[in-house]
């Protein structure tokens, strides 16, 4: 009976060693896969950041030229993901601008009108 128990213990130890070795091998493979993935992510982040910075640099050049030439930027400037574009379909303002309408005053009995306020101001100045 003792011999049978020793044999069973030996078989159990062998199986445990096999399971341990299998688990360690899987961990090594997962570690290698994770390191490769992180390297790819680092490369992708570097490329994405470089592309975004380049597009911002292009936008700065367009804005700088407009400032130096004292010209208005009429077309819409867009950064879409990592690309800089000048959208000529959307205008920031209309050329020439529409004429401004004269200010219309809303007359109410409980409020003074602009001419009344101006005359009151002139009277206050004279009283000083």
ABEGO torsion letter per residue (X at the ends): XAAAAAAAAAAAAAAAAAAAAAAAAAAAAAAAAAAAAAAAAAAAAAAAAAAAAAAAAAAAAAAAAAAAAGBBBABBBBBBGABBBBBAABBABBOBBBBBBBBBBBBBAABBBAAAAAAAAAAAAAAX
